[in-house]
Amino acid sequence: MKKYKLTQRMVLLVVFTLPFAVFAGKYPQALIDAVAAAKKATPVVTLEQFKTAIDDPTIWIVDVREPDEFAAGHVRSAINIPRGVIEFKIWKKVGYPDKTNMDQKMYLYCKVGGRCALAAKALRDLGFTEVYRTELKIKEWIEAGNALVK
């Protein structure tokens, strides 16, 4: 049996490509590529960091799903700013125009990770410095015994 040495490039390829294999045929390659690029360009927080942040009033937990998804159940202490309007709705939340806080720490999540990656990149592109995405998947969150609130 031939042994193969895993390189860092091979590991990154699996990490960034494998999750998108499930989207093959469901979405255009351009979207799959955009989500992969957003994930690569934005920092991620661990599940433990995310869980700790739920009880930290200085860190915003931002659910970027649609309002009906949020209403059906969301992580405790989360605020809802949908991905489609986050670039517009965030300003009032951060005190624009009087006391704009571009350093407000935010942990973004969605259903499976694509929307929060795109939203995190969009906010960082606008100049927000403390925006992080999670690898949280709602189904896994519930299966691990974590509650959602309505």
Beta strands, then each sheet from edge to edge (+ up, - down):
strand 1: 44-45
strand 2: 59-63
strand 3: 78-80
strand 4: 105-109
strand 5: 131-134
sheet 1: 1+ 5+ 4+ 2+ 3+
end
